[in-house]
Amino acid sequence: MSALEVFRRFQHMLETGDFGAIPEVVDVDSYTENCVGMTGWTLGFDTALTNFQHGMLSIFSDLRTEELDVIDDGETLVVRMRVTATHSGKPFFGLPSSNNPVSFDALDMYRLGEDGRIRWRFMLCDWNGVRLQLLGEAPDLPTTPSRIAVQAQS
């Protein structure tokens, strides 16, 4: 299985809650992860899964990802994606549940071990953008490259 296929299978398992099959694609004992701004560095997939369940699944429902860019060298994979979800659970950084949809950009990096399973993950998400959406203050930023100096507009 290619690194991209491993990633896609892993994402599907996370999105559908098929956690029992995770060891097929993740080295659960050697796994290290950092979800920047949410968890910091964690060791062991059991810890990372607990963080995911209590930090994402208990806050957001209908969690879906869309791949936008992929860089795959066979051992290391980088995926830029768009995440969509509904804020239907616990408060998000102090903001009460709103049942509002949110979408945000994320950069997900993976390293696979010699056995082809995920050993290392680094995820960077636009948490501030999510917060601004929930507050109704998100700026209308371009979603495709453009020659608009957003910061220079009055």
Secondary structure, DSSP 8 states (H G I E B T S, - for coil): --HHHHHHHHHHHHHHT-GGGGGGTB-TTT-EEEETTTTEEEESHHHHHHHHIIIIITTEEEEEEEEEEEEE-SSEEEEEEEEEEEE-SS-BTTB-----EEEEEEEEEEEE-TTSSEEEEEEEE-HHHHHHHHHT------SS--S--GGG--
